[in-house]
Amino acid sequence: MKIVIIGTAYPLRGGIAHYIALLGQALGERHEVDTITFKRQYPAFLFPGKTQLEDTGGPHPAPAPEMVDSINPLNWVRVARLLRKRRPDLLVFKYWLPFFGPCFGTIAALTKRGTSTRVLFICDNILPHEHRPFDTLFTRFALKRADCFIVQSESVERDLRRFQPSAVYRHVPHPVYSLFGSPAGKEEARKALHLDPRPTMLFFGYIRAYKGLHLLLEATARVVRELPLRLLIVGEFYDDESAYRTQIKSLGLEAHVTIVSDYVPNDQVRLYFSAADAVLLPYLSATQSGIAQIALNFDKPLIVTDVGGLAENVRPNVTGIVVPPNNPELFADAILRFYREGLEDTFLPAVREEKKKYSWEAMVRAIEELVS
């Protein structure tokens, strides 16, 4: 097949760019694949981070052509005209935010007109964690232009069926993020990061209110009464960083919390995951999280809240621990249990086995089945 993927891709940065790089690589083993990305992904005033560009070191794929302007309808027409000339068999959109609904829906509709091109949406979300006006309208507009869908969690599957009861789709687990390399030894990683050898847990990724870091800090305050835990918080703040630092101080956690408040280069990600005993996802809401797939890649157990699709990444008490959401006391109990019962060594063989089912080959097969 001739396939074109549209979405966030290098030189833009972030988890979706990493996903599209790996998807293109996997599809490219059997098909002709091109990727195009945004020349303007978000207007600057809507973007909460420091930069939308990958400006760090580390291995990167070849830059994708920067063609799509998310807020310029005339651009959508031009992009569709170019795609019609290419006549791809399949046009793949990575869909995660209704903001892109008008752009993606218009490009899809115009590209399909008078051609045999089919359109696939790979849906991270149907509706976002943080709701905004027009979410439902934009989502309906986009989804109606797709021929088929990939969903990666049960919660997204339910949302898709609610919006598109007759949707043609496959449910495929989110594959692992393998582009960050292999695990390093824990002692080696801690030495590289200048960390002492005490118990260490990792909270990783963009920091937003729905991810529950404020509750994790409350849980950590309970844990450190019994255990000299270090909480390693690594990621760029898309929320008020000063509020979290004030909370850390008020809870007396300055000696127990290490913050790396920046985007981590690809070649450094392995060190933070390898340095940790487990990875924590205390989210208040979720559909899924790419962080879980990074953790699996590095053979790390997970302690997660039972929201959205997070618990689908964990076999309870086999590869990790699942905790009810919005409950710092129970999250603290899970962390303490992890260390008291020596669960890192218990979970590790099952984690290594479990990650085998999160393959890119399964994703490619599902796409081929949908469009065959």
C-alpha positions in Angstrom: 0.0 0.0 0.0 0.9 3.6 -0.4 0.3 5.2 3.0 0.5 8.8 4.2 0.6 9.6 7.9 -0.5 13.0 9.2 0.3 14.2 12.7 2.9 15.5 15.1 6.3 14.3 13.8 10.0 15.3 14.1 11.1 18.1 14.1 8.1 18.6 16.4 8.5 16.9 19.8 6.7 14.8 22.3 5.1 11.4 22.7 2.9 11.6 19.6 5.9 12.4 17.5 7.7 9.4 18.9 4.6 7.2 18.2 4.4 8.4 14.6 8.1 7.7 14.1 7.7 4.1 15.3 4.4 3.6 13.4 6.0 4.8 10.2 9.0 2.6 10.7 6.8 -0.5 11.4 4.5 0.1 8.4 7.5 0.9 6.2 8.8 -2.6 6.5 5.9 -3.8 4.2 4.5 -0.6 2.6 5.4 2.7 1.0 5.1 5.2 3.8 5.3 9.0 3.9 4.8 11.2 6.9 3.8 14.9 6.9 3.6 17.1 9.9 2.5 20.6 11.0 4.2 23.9 10.1 1.9 25.3 12.8 0.6 22.7 15.3 -0.9 25.2 17.8 -1.0 29.0 17.9 1.7 30.1 20.3 -0.8 31.5 22.8 -2.6 28.1 23.1 0.6 26.1 23.7 1.5 25.8 27.4 5.1 24.5 27.1 8.4 26.1 26.4 8.7 25.1 22.7 6.9 22.9 20.2 10.2 21.9 18.5 12.6 19.0 19.4 15.6 21.1 20.4 17.5 18.5 22.4 20.2 16.0 21.5 19.7 12.3 20.9 18.8 10.1 18.0 16.0 11.4 15.8 14.2 10.2 12.6 14.5 12.2 9.4 12.5 15.4 9.6 9.0 15.1 8.1 7.8 17.8 5.6 6.1 20.6 7.6 3.0 21.2 5.5 -0.1 21.4 7.7 -1.4 24.6 9.4 -3.9 23.6 12.0 -5.9 26.9 11.9 -5.8 27.9 8.2 -8.6 26.4 6.1 -7.0 27.6 2.9 -4.0 25.5 3.9 -6.2 22.4 4.4 -7.4 22.7 0.9 -3.9 23.0 -0.5 -2.7 20.0 1.5 -5.7 17.9 0.3 -4.9 18.9 -3.3 -1.3 17.7 -2.9 -2.5 14.5 -1.3 -5.0 13.9 -4.2 -2.1 14.1 -6.6 -0.2 11.4 -4.6 -3.3 9.2 -4.5 -2.4 7.2 -1.4 -4.3 4.0 -0.7 -4.5 5.0 3.0 -4.4 8.3 4.9 -3.7 7.8 8.6 -4.4 10.5 11.2 -3.2 10.4 14.8 -6.2 11.8 16.6 -6.0 13.0 20.2 -7.6 16.4 20.5 -10.9 17.9 19.1 -9.0 21.1 18.3 -7.6 19.3 15.2 -11.1 18.0 14.2 -11.9 20.7 11.6 -8.4 20.5 10.1 -8.2 16.7 9.9 -11.8 16.2 8.9 -11.5 18.7 6.0 -8.2 17.3 4.7 -9.7 13.8 4.9 -13.0 14.7 3.1 -11.3 16.6 0.3 -8.6 14.0 -0.2 -11.1 11.2 -0.6 -13.3 13.1 -3.1 -13.1 11.3 -6.4 -10.3 8.9 -5.3 -10.1 5.5 -3.7 -8.1 6.7 -0.7 -9.4 5.4 2.6 -9.0 7.2 5.9 -7.9 5.7 9.2 -8.0 7.5 12.6 -5.8 6.1 15.3 -7.6 7.5 18.4 -5.7 8.3 21.6 -8.8 10.1 22.8 -12.2 10.8 21.4 -12.9 13.6 23.9 -10.0 15.1 25.9 -9.3 15.1 29.7 -9.8 18.8 29.9 -13.1 19.7 28.2 -13.4 22.8 26.0 -16.3 24.4 24.0 -16.9 22.8 20.7 -15.2 19.5 21.6 -18.3 17.4 20.7 -19.0 19.4 17.5 -15.4 19.2 16.2 -15.1 15.5 17.2 -18.3 14.5 15.3 -17.1 16.4 12.2 -13.7 14.6 12.2 -14.9 11.1 12.9 -17.6 11.2 10.2 -14.8 11.6 7.6 -13.0 8.4 8.6 -13.6 4.9 7.1 -12.1 3.0 10.0 -10.5 3.4 13.4 -7.9 2.0 15.8 -8.6 2.4 19.5 -6.1 1.5 22.2 -8.2 1.3 25.4 -11.6 0.2 26.4 -12.6 3.7 27.5 -11.8 5.1 24.0 -13.6 2.2 22.4 -16.8 3.1 24.4 -16.5 6.7 23.4 -16.1 5.8 19.7 -19.1 3.6 19.8 -21.1 6.4 21.4 -20.1 8.8 18.7 -20.1 6.3 15.8 -22.2 3.3 16.6 -21.5 1.6 13.3 -17.8 2.4 13.3 -15.4 -0.2 11.7 -12.5 -0.5 14.1 -9.9 -2.7 15.9 -8.9 -2.5 19.5 -5.1 -2.8 19.6 -3.1 -2.2 22.8 -0.8 0.9 22.6 2.6 -0.5 21.5 5.7 0.0 23.6 8.0 3.0 23.0 11.2 1.3 22.0 13.0 4.2 20.5 14.6 5.2 23.8 16.9 2.2 23.8 17.4 -0.7 26.3 17.4 -0.5 30.1 20.6 0.6 31.8 21.7 -1.0 35.1 20.0 0.8 38.1 23.3 1.6 39.8 24.8 2.9 36.5 21.7 5.1 35.9 21.7 6.5 39.4 25.3 7.3 39.2 24.9 9.1 35.9 22.0 11.2 37.4 23.9 11.8 40.6 21.3 10.0 42.7 22.0 8.2 46.0 20.9 4.5 46.3 17.7 5.0 48.4 14.3 3.7 47.2 13.2 5.7 44.2 9.9 6.0 42.3 9.4 7.9 39.1 6.6 10.3 37.9 7.4 11.1 34.3 5.9 13.3 31.5 4.1 16.6 31.0 2.6 17.8 34.2 -1.0 18.7 34.1 -3.7 18.8 36.8 -5.5 15.6 35.7 -2.3 13.6 36.2 -2.8 13.8 40.0 0.7 14.9 41.1 -0.7 17.0 43.9 -2.3 13.8 45.3 0.9 11.8 44.8 2.8 14.4 46.9 0.2 13.9 49.7 0.8 10.1 49.4 4.6 10.6 49.5 4.3 12.6 52.7 2.7 9.6 54.3 5.3 7.1 52.8 8.3 9.0 54.1 7.1 8.6 57.7 8.1 4.9 57.3 10.5 4.8 54.3 13.3 7.1 53.1 11.7 7.4 49.6 12.8 9.7 46.8 10.1 10.8 44.4 11.7 11.7 41.1 9.4 14.1 39.1 10.6 14.5 35.5 8.8 16.5 32.9 7.8 20.0 31.7 5.1 21.7 33.7 2.0 22.5 31.8 0.5 23.5 35.1 1.6 26.0 37.8 5.0 24.7 38.9 5.1 27.1 41.8 2.0 25.6 43.4 3.6 22.2 43.4 6.8 23.5 44.9 4.8 25.3 47.6 3.0 22.0 48.4 6.4 20.2 48.6 7.6 22.7 51.1 4.5 22.7 53.2 4.6 18.9 53.4 8.2 19.0 54.4 9.3 16.9 51.4 12.2 19.0 50.1 14.7 16.2 51.0 12.5 13.5 49.4 11.5 15.1 46.0 13.8 15.7 43.1 12.3 17.8 40.2 13.7 17.9 36.7 11.3 20.4 35.2 12.2 20.2 31.6 11.7 18.1 28.5 14.0 15.2 28.5 16.2 14.4 25.4 15.5 11.0 23.9 19.0 9.7 24.8 18.4 10.6 28.5 15.0 9.0 29.0 16.5 5.5 29.6 18.5 6.8 32.6 15.4 8.1 34.5 13.4 5.0 34.0 16.3 2.7 34.7 17.1 4.6 37.9 13.6 4.0 39.3 12.2 1.0 41.2 8.7 1.5 39.7 6.8 4.1 37.7 3.8 5.9 39.2 0.6 7.1 37.4 -1.7 8.6 40.0 -4.0 10.1 37.4 -7.5 11.5 38.1 -8.7 10.8 34.6 -7.2 9.1 31.6 -7.9 7.1 28.4 -4.4 5.7 28.3 -0.9 6.9 28.8 2.2 6.5 26.7 4.2 6.6 29.9 3.0 3.1 30.8 4.4 1.9 27.5 7.8 3.5 28.1 7.8 1.9 31.6 7.1 -1.5 30.0 9.9 -1.0 27.5 12.3 -0.5 30.5 10.9 -3.5 32.4 9.4 -1.3 35.2 6.4 -2.2 37.3 3.6 0.3 37.5 1.5 1.6 40.3 -1.5 3.2 38.7 -5.0 4.5 39.5 -8.0 2.7 38.1 -9.1 5.4 35.6 -9.7 5.1 31.9 -7.4 2.6 30.3 -4.5 2.8 32.7 -5.4 -0.4 34.5 -5.4 -2.2 31.2 -1.6 -1.9 31.2 -1.3 -3.7 34.5 -2.0 -7.3 35.6 -2.9 -6.5 39.2 -0.4 -8.0 41.7 1.4 -9.6 38.8 3.0 -6.7 36.9 2.0 -3.9 39.2 -0.6 -2.5 41.5 -3.9 -0.8 40.7 -5.3 1.7 43.2 -8.7 3.5 43.4 -8.3 7.1 42.1 -8.3 10.3 44.2 -7.1 8.5 47.3 -3.6 9.5 48.6 -3.9 7.1 51.6 -4.4 4.0 49.4 -1.7 5.2 46.9 0.7 5.5 49.9 -0.2 2.0 51.1 0.5 0.6 47.6 4.0 2.2 47.6 4.8 0.9 51.1 3.5 -2.6 50.1 5.7 -2.6 47.0 8.8 -2.2 49.2 7.7 -4.2 52.3 6.9 -7.3 50.1 9.9 -6.9 47.7 7.5 -6.7 44.8 10.1 -5.3 42.3 11.8 -8.7 42.0 8.4 -10.5 42.1 6.9 -8.4 39.3 10.0 -8.2 37.0 9.7 -11.6 35.1 6.0 -11.0 34.4 6.6 -7.4 33.2 9.2 -8.7 30.7 6.7 -11.3 29.5 3.8 -8.9 29.4 5.4 -6.3 27.2 5.7 -8.9 24.4 2.0 -8.4 23.6 2.5 -4.6 23.0 4.1 -5.0 19.6 4.1 -2.7 16.6 3.6 -5.9 14.5 0.2 -6.3 16.0 -0.6 -2.7 15.1 0.5 -3.2 11.5 -1.6 -6.4 11.2 -4.7 -4.6 12.5 -4.3 -1.7 10.0 -3.9 -4.2 7.1 -7.0 -6.1 8.2 -9.1 -2.9 8.4 -8.2 -1.8 4.9 -7.9 -5.1 3.1 
